Amino acid sequence: MILYIARRFLYAVPIAFGVSVVCFSLVYLAPGDPLQTILPADASADTIAMVKAAYGFDKPIPVQFFIWLGHVLTGDFGESIATRRPVILEVTGALYNTSILALFAVPLSFFLGYVMGAVAGCFPGRTLDRVVTGTAVMGVSLPNYWFGIVLVILFAVEWMWLPATGMGNNGSTAFSIFRWADARFLILPVITLAMVPIGIIARTTRAAVAEVLNQDFVTTLRAKGLGEFAVIRHVLKNSLPQVMAVMGLQFGYLMGGSILVETVFTWPGSGFLLSKAIINRDVPVLQGTILFLAMIFVATNLLVDLLQSLIDPRIRRA
């Protein structure tokens, strides 16, 4: 097991390096000058050259990458062009706000999605299966930003039960989940953010459970007189590794905080930070945010691989 863990960590290193290359390179493929937000329209050529030199944009892109990577490895992600604050503070603050959403969206989507999929998979072709499958397909198909706007119209505008945007009264960011006045701001964005993962996990679980139910060992268990509850327990355990892989991807999605969802609800998380950085062409913030989110995906997939090997030891021998 120790060798398997060490091997998985070694595999993650080149993946992380490749992710850093992609994160750095993709930003430069977008059109526009990142300094146009801070330079006046009548800036002289000397001023432009001085500012580019200050931000390191006067060097070749490969040189910029290795300089940036060296700073990143020491925890220095640069300075935001728009706010002049350290990128690390911008990103960690936004990730903290997104983690508040994920704290509720993750268990909600994972629990509901898994239960719905397991129930549908255990009764394939029946009415319950059709209802769950139809609900899951609808959840995946509906645009989450549209669903969020509908929730705002109903619960915030028409019925005035819940707040529409922000994470506190009067734009306050001093959020506490133990105060109902703050916690009520969570309800609509959490439901909207969890909608797509619920549908994806439900469909994946349903397919995995139905596939395991058709395997020969299930027939053998029933032929030996094992109770149906015990059979279902074995089926769920054997289908769990496949489901966990999808859950890992959805966890990364939830931690990333959908850009559209956070924009609709003006929730100051990582998705909202990305949208502002794109609009302002704030390259350091874009690079830092994308890299952080990508590393979350890498770390999550690594953790899922290790958990899968604990549940199913055959994975370690593959």
Kinemage of the C-alpha trace (Angstrom):
@kinemage 1
@onewidth
@group {chain A} dominant
@subgroup {mainchain}
@vectorlist {calphas} color= white
{ca met a 1} P 0.000 0.000 0.000
{ca ile a 2} L 2.860 2.397 0.834
{ca leu a 3} L 4.447 1.804 -2.576
{ca tyr a 4} L 1.097 2.427 -4.273
{ca ile a 5} L 0.670 5.734 -2.393
{ca ala a 6} L 4.228 6.806 -3.263
{ca arg a 7} L 3.657 5.921 -6.919
{ca arg a 8} L 0.436 7.949 -7.050
{ca phe a 9} L 2.208 10.959 -5.516
{ca leu a 10} L 4.983 10.668 -8.098
{ca tyr a 11} L 2.409 10.546 -10.887
{ca ala a 12} L 0.845 13.736 -9.529
{ca val a 13} L 4.071 15.746 -9.872
{ca pro a 14} L 4.247 15.857 -13.721
{ca ile a 15} L 0.492 16.377 -13.818
{ca ala a 16} L 0.827 19.397 -11.532
{ca phe a 17} L 3.657 20.777 -13.688
{ca gly a 18} L 1.609 20.295 -16.848
{ca val a 19} L -1.339 22.034 -15.222
{ca ser a 20} L 0.874 24.998 -14.316
{ca val a 21} L 2.061 25.260 -17.935
{ca val a 22} L -1.502 25.188 -19.236
{ca cys a 23} L -2.720 27.698 -16.635
{ca phe a 24} L 0.061 30.116 -17.516
{ca ser a 25} L -0.221 29.699 -21.285
{ca leu a 26} L -3.991 29.871 -21.737
{ca val a 27} L -4.173 33.320 -20.188
{ca tyr a 28} L -1.909 34.716 -22.886
{ca leu a 29} L -4.082 33.309 -25.665
{ca ala a 30} L -6.869 35.726 -24.749
{ca pro a 31} L -6.908 38.974 -26.711
{ca gly a 32} L -6.229 42.326 -25.097
{ca asp a 33} L -3.505 44.027 -23.105
{ca pro a 34} L -3.526 43.233 -19.380
{ca leu a 35} L -2.131 46.696 -18.585
{ca gln a 36} L -4.906 48.621 -20.301
{ca thr a 37} L -6.886 48.768 -17.035
{ca ile a 38} L -4.190 50.740 -15.181
{ca leu a 39} L -2.587 52.753 -17.959
{ca pro a 40} L -4.193 55.975 -19.167
{ca ala a 41} L -5.198 56.155 -22.796
{ca asp a 42} L -2.541 58.806 -23.511
{ca ala a 43} L 0.309 56.938 -21.773
{ca ser a 44} L 3.661 57.489 -23.401
{ca ala a 45} L 5.803 54.681 -24.775
{ca asp a 46} L 8.307 55.176 -21.930
{ca thr a 47} L 5.542 54.817 -19.322
{ca ile a 48} L 4.193 51.689 -20.982
{ca ala a 49} L 7.674 50.164 -21.137
{ca met a 50} L 8.302 51.017 -17.470
{ca val a 51} L 5.041 49.422 -16.310
{ca lys a 52} L 5.632 46.315 -18.426
{ca ala a 53} L 9.080 45.964 -16.900
{ca ala a 54} L 7.605 46.358 -13.408
{ca tyr a 55} L 5.173 43.467 -14.012
{ca gly a 56} L 7.679 41.387 -15.999
{ca phe a 57} L 5.686 41.551 -19.245
{ca asp a 58} L 8.720 42.774 -21.191
{ca lys a 59} L 10.409 39.352 -21.105
{ca pro a 60} L 9.748 36.385 -23.444
{ca ile a 61} L 6.825 34.202 -22.369
{ca pro a 62} L 8.992 31.120 -21.521
{ca val a 63} L 11.155 33.310 -19.285
{ca gln a 64} L 8.048 34.802 -17.701
{ca phe a 65} L 6.755 31.284 -17.009
{ca phe a 66} L 9.841 30.073 -15.167
{ca ile a 67} L 10.093 33.306 -13.191
{ca trp a 68} L 6.402 32.988 -12.289
{ca leu a 69} L 6.795 29.293 -11.397
{ca gly a 70} L 9.776 30.074 -9.170
{ca his a 71} L 7.749 32.692 -7.307
{ca val a 72} L 4.741 30.350 -7.055
{ca leu a 73} L 6.856 27.623 -5.451
{ca thr a 74} L 7.762 30.116 -2.719
{ca gly a 75} L 4.146 31.166 -2.225
{ca asp a 76} L 4.434 34.443 -4.139
{ca phe a 77} L 1.687 34.673 -6.776
{ca gly a 78} L 2.346 38.282 -7.626
{ca glu a 79} L 0.214 41.373 -7.255
{ca ser a 80} L -3.214 42.049 -8.693
{ca ile a 81} L -3.159 44.582 -11.505
{ca ala a 82} L -6.636 45.865 -10.634
{ca thr a 83} L -6.496 46.076 -6.817
{ca arg a 84} L -2.699 46.134 -6.190
{ca arg a 85} L -3.235 43.531 -3.452
{ca pro a 86} L -1.231 40.273 -3.262
{ca val a 87} L -2.860 37.606 -5.407
{ca ile a 88} L -2.534 35.041 -2.613
{ca leu a 89} L -4.827 37.166 -0.415
{ca glu a 90} L -7.343 37.661 -3.219
{ca val a 91} L -7.484 33.961 -4.063
{ca thr a 92} L -7.516 32.546 -0.535
{ca gly a 93} L -10.253 34.959 0.508
{ca ala a 94} L -12.373 33.971 -2.486
{ca leu a 95} L -11.726 30.258 -1.920
{ca tyr a 96} L -12.786 30.633 1.697
{ca asn a 97} L -16.105 32.141 0.601
{ca thr a 98} L -16.575 29.373 -1.962
{ca ser a 99} L -15.739 26.726 0.646
{ca ile a 100} L -18.693 28.019 2.682
{ca leu a 101} L -20.963 27.189 -0.251
{ca ala a 102} L -19.219 23.851 -0.798
{ca leu a 103} L -19.576 22.970 2.903
{ca phe a 104} L -23.305 22.641 2.316
{ca ala a 105} L -23.481 21.889 -1.413
{ca val a 106} L -21.109 18.877 -1.225
{ca pro a 107} L -23.036 16.782 1.339
{ca leu a 108} L -26.358 17.816 -0.182
{ca ser a 109} L -25.424 16.828 -3.730
{ca phe a 110} L -23.446 13.707 -2.780
{ca phe a 111} L -26.102 12.329 -0.414
{ca leu a 112} L -29.134 13.070 -2.590
{ca gly a 113} L -27.396 12.018 -5.801
{ca tyr a 114} L -26.110 8.747 -4.358
{ca val a 115} L -29.403 7.812 -2.689
{ca met a 116} L -31.422 8.647 -5.787
{ca gly a 117} L -29.066 6.685 -8.048
{ca ala a 118} L -28.871 3.680 -5.699
{ca val a 119} L -32.655 3.464 -5.400
{ca ala a 120} L -33.115 3.767 -9.170
{ca gly a 121} L -30.384 1.200 -9.867
{ca cys a 122} L -31.920 -1.326 -7.489
{ca phe a 123} L -35.278 -1.098 -9.267
{ca pro a 124} L -34.366 -0.772 -12.970
{ca gly a 125} L -37.215 -0.212 -15.371
{ca arg a 126} L -39.777 0.523 -12.676
{ca thr a 127} L -41.694 3.732 -12.060
{ca leu a 128} L -39.286 4.854 -9.345
{ca asp a 129} L -36.365 4.387 -11.724
{ca arg a 130} L -38.075 6.464 -14.422
{ca val a 131} L -38.904 9.269 -11.964
{ca val a 132} L -35.348 9.430 -10.606
{ca thr a 133} L -33.780 9.218 -14.068
{ca gly a 134} L -36.071 11.935 -15.422
{ca thr a 135} L -35.304 14.190 -12.458
{ca ala a 136} L -31.566 13.624 -12.877
{ca val a 137} L -31.666 14.383 -16.594
{ca met a 138} L -33.649 17.554 -15.919
{ca gly a 139} L -31.150 18.624 -13.256
{ca val a 140} L -28.221 18.160 -15.632
{ca ser a 141} L -29.973 19.757 -18.606
{ca leu a 142} L -31.283 22.957 -17.023
{ca pro a 143} L -28.706 25.784 -17.101
{ca asn a 144} L -27.760 26.491 -13.495
{ca tyr a 145} L -27.675 30.257 -14.021
{ca trp a 146} L -31.244 30.136 -15.380
{ca phe a 147} L -32.337 27.994 -12.442
{ca gly a 148} L -30.710 30.475 -10.056
{ca ile a 149} L -32.491 33.414 -11.671
{ca val a 150} L -35.821 31.565 -11.387
{ca leu a 151} L -35.175 30.932 -7.684
{ca val a 152} L -34.350 34.615 -7.179
{ca ile a 153} L -37.543 35.693 -8.949
{ca leu a 154} L -39.703 33.334 -6.886
{ca phe a 155} L -38.145 33.381 -3.412
{ca ala a 156} L -36.575 36.850 -3.344
{ca val a 157} L -38.729 39.025 -5.611
{ca glu a 158} L -42.218 37.508 -5.593
{ca trp a 159} L -42.436 35.932 -2.134
{ca met a 160} L -39.615 37.897 -0.440
{ca trp a 161} L -38.653 34.920 1.742
{ca leu a 162} L -34.917 34.909 1.058
{ca pro a 163} L -32.273 37.474 0.018
{ca ala a 164} L -31.338 37.603 -3.641
{ca thr a 165} L -27.623 38.405 -3.684
{ca gly a 166} L -24.531 38.847 -1.549
{ca met a 167} L -23.413 37.051 1.590
{ca gly a 168} L -24.659 39.494 4.203
{ca asn a 169} L -26.901 42.475 4.835
{ca asn a 170} L -25.840 45.749 3.188
{ca gly a 171} L -22.990 44.037 1.350
{ca ser a 172} L -21.292 42.814 4.528
{ca thr a 173} L -18.742 39.988 4.171
{ca ala a 174} L -18.526 39.252 7.923
{ca phe a 175} L -20.342 35.977 7.365
{ca ser a 176} L -21.276 33.491 10.114
{ca ile a 177} L -23.245 30.311 9.483
{ca phe a 178} L -24.452 30.467 13.094
{ca arg a 179} L -26.444 33.637 12.450
{ca trp a 180} L -29.710 33.102 10.586
{ca ala a 181} L -29.450 36.613 9.147
{ca asp a 182} L -26.296 35.439 7.329
{ca ala a 183} L -27.131 31.756 6.808
{ca arg a 184} L -30.257 32.595 4.806
{ca phe a 185} L -28.004 34.035 2.088
{ca leu a 186} L -26.671 30.495 1.537
{ca ile a 187} L -29.922 28.743 0.673
{ca leu a 188} L -30.491 29.818 -2.929
{ca pro a 189} L -26.864 29.587 -4.166
{ca val a 190} L -26.335 26.209 -2.454
{ca ile a 191} L -29.451 24.729 -4.077
{ca thr a 192} L -28.468 26.134 -7.460
{ca leu a 193} L -24.859 24.953 -7.189
{ca ala a 194} L -25.861 21.434 -6.074
{ca met a 195} L -28.399 20.875 -8.859
{ca val a 196} L -25.984 19.692 -11.578
{ca pro a 197} L -23.851 17.420 -9.317
{ca ile a 198} L -27.010 15.771 -7.962
{ca gly a 199} L -28.089 14.833 -11.481
{ca ile a 200} L -24.630 13.639 -12.551
{ca ile a 201} L -24.031 11.550 -9.428
{ca ala a 202} L -27.540 10.087 -9.552
{ca arg a 203} L -27.133 8.964 -13.174
{ca thr a 204} L -23.649 7.569 -12.556
{ca thr a 205} L -24.729 5.683 -9.429
{ca arg a 206} L -27.792 4.299 -11.161
{ca ala a 207} L -25.715 2.981 -14.068
{ca ala a 208} L -23.025 1.525 -11.759
{ca val a 209} L -25.532 -0.229 -9.480
{ca ala a 210} L -27.528 -1.628 -12.403
{ca glu a 211} L -24.320 -2.932 -14.006
{ca val a 212} L -23.166 -4.681 -10.815
{ca leu a 213} L -26.627 -6.189 -10.293
{ca asn a 214} L -26.282 -7.999 -13.631
{ca gln a 215} L -22.965 -9.625 -12.722
{ca asp a 216} L -22.695 -13.335 -11.998
{ca phe a 217} L -21.589 -12.997 -8.384
{ca val a 218} L -24.949 -11.388 -7.493
{ca thr a 219} L -26.780 -14.429 -8.871
{ca thr a 220} L -24.448 -16.637 -6.835
{ca leu a 221} L -25.146 -14.695 -3.650
{ca arg a 222} L -28.872 -15.055 -4.141
{ca ala a 223} L -28.533 -18.754 -5.011
{ca lys a 224} L -26.733 -19.303 -1.708
{ca gly a 225} L -29.724 -17.836 0.121
{ca leu a 226} L -28.267 -14.463 1.060
{ca gly a 227} L -30.931 -11.928 1.997
{ca glu a 228} L -31.801 -9.141 -0.422
{ca phe a 229} L -30.540 -6.455 1.961
{ca ala a 230} L -27.141 -8.163 2.207
{ca val a 231} L -27.016 -8.559 -1.582
{ca ile a 232} L -27.719 -4.845 -2.067
{ca arg a 233} L -24.963 -4.047 0.436
{ca his a 234} L -22.463 -6.030 -1.654
{ca val a 235} L -23.731 -4.389 -4.840
{ca leu a 236} L -23.344 -0.871 -3.423
{ca lys a 237} L -19.831 -1.629 -2.179
{ca asn a 238} L -18.730 -2.945 -5.590
{ca ser a 239} L -20.242 0.023 -7.413
{ca leu a 240} L -18.734 2.621 -5.063
{ca pro a 241} L -15.268 3.010 -6.718
{ca gln a 242} L -16.841 4.069 -10.018
{ca val a 243} L -19.153 6.507 -8.247
{ca met a 244} L -16.322 7.965 -6.173
{ca ala a 245} L -14.401 8.914 -9.314
{ca val a 246} L -17.339 11.050 -10.437
{ca met a 247} L -17.790 12.451 -6.930
{ca gly a 248} L -14.166 13.576 -6.985
{ca leu a 249} L -14.719 15.541 -10.181
{ca gln a 250} L -17.895 17.077 -8.801
{ca phe a 251} L -16.112 18.039 -5.590
{ca gly a 252} L -13.620 19.997 -7.676
{ca tyr a 253} L -16.523 21.616 -9.540
{ca leu a 254} L -18.195 22.635 -6.275
{ca met a 255} L -14.954 23.931 -4.761
{ca gly a 256} L -14.368 25.931 -7.912
{ca gly a 257} L -17.739 27.543 -7.490
{ca ser a 258} L -19.557 27.931 -10.776
{ca ile a 259} L -18.694 31.306 -12.297
{ca leu a 260} L -22.271 31.828 -13.455
{ca val a 261} L -23.844 30.784 -10.141
{ca glu a 262} L -21.629 33.042 -8.047
{ca thr a 263} L -22.138 35.873 -10.526
{ca val a 264} L -25.936 35.514 -10.412
{ca phe a 265} L -25.934 35.654 -6.605
{ca thr a 266} L -22.979 38.086 -6.340
{ca trp a 267} L -21.280 35.642 -4.002
{ca pro a 268} L -17.630 36.771 -3.624
{ca gly a 269} L -16.086 33.350 -4.203
{ca ser a 270} L -13.518 31.939 -6.606
{ca gly a 271} L -15.941 31.875 -9.532
{ca phe a 272} L -16.916 35.508 -9.009
{ca leu a 273} L -13.226 36.422 -8.657
{ca leu a 274} L -12.481 34.684 -11.958
{ca ser a 275} L -15.256 36.573 -13.738
{ca lys a 276} L -13.937 39.916 -12.448
{ca ala a 277} L -10.365 38.991 -13.382
{ca ile a 278} L -11.480 38.077 -16.908
{ca ile a 279} L -13.338 41.369 -17.318
{ca asn a 280} L -10.419 43.395 -15.936
{ca arg a 281} L -7.837 41.273 -17.786
{ca asp a 282} L -6.091 40.838 -14.437
{ca val a 283} L -3.499 38.251 -15.514
{ca pro a 284} L -1.871 37.554 -12.104
{ca val a 285} L -5.260 36.920 -10.464
{ca leu a 286} L -6.367 34.764 -13.398
{ca gln a 287} L -3.238 32.657 -13.222
{ca gly a 288} L -3.349 32.319 -9.443
{ca thr a 289} L -7.048 31.427 -9.288
{ca ile a 290} L -6.893 28.924 -12.134
{ca leu a 291} L -3.793 27.299 -10.650
{ca phe a 292} L -5.383 26.988 -7.212
{ca leu a 293} L -8.544 25.439 -8.662
{ca ala a 294} L -6.544 23.092 -10.875
{ca met a 295} L -4.466 21.942 -7.905
{ca ile a 296} L -7.690 21.240 -6.019
{ca phe a 297} L -8.719 18.924 -8.856
{ca val a 298} L -5.310 17.198 -8.837
{ca ala a 299} L -5.363 16.737 -5.052
{ca thr a 300} L -8.967 15.529 -5.110
{ca asn a 301} L -8.276 12.959 -7.822
{ca leu a 302} L -5.236 11.741 -5.882
{ca leu a 303} L -7.322 11.340 -2.743
{ca val a 304} L -10.060 9.531 -4.679
{ca asp a 305} L -7.485 7.118 -6.140
{ca leu a 306} L -6.255 6.280 -2.648
{ca leu a 307} L -9.777 5.838 -1.278
{ca gln a 308} L -10.714 3.621 -4.214
{ca ser a 309} L -7.718 1.391 -3.516
{ca leu a 310} L -8.832 1.035 0.105
{ca ile a 311} L -12.361 0.054 -0.912
{ca asp a 312} L -11.299 -2.243 -3.750
{ca pro a 313} L -7.777 -3.734 -3.283
{ca arg a 314} L -7.843 -5.008 -6.879
{ca ile a 315} L -7.116 -1.441 -8.018
{ca arg a 316} L -3.689 -1.570 -6.374
{ca arg a 317} L -2.813 -4.668 -8.397
{ca ala a 318} L -3.976 -3.192 -11.717
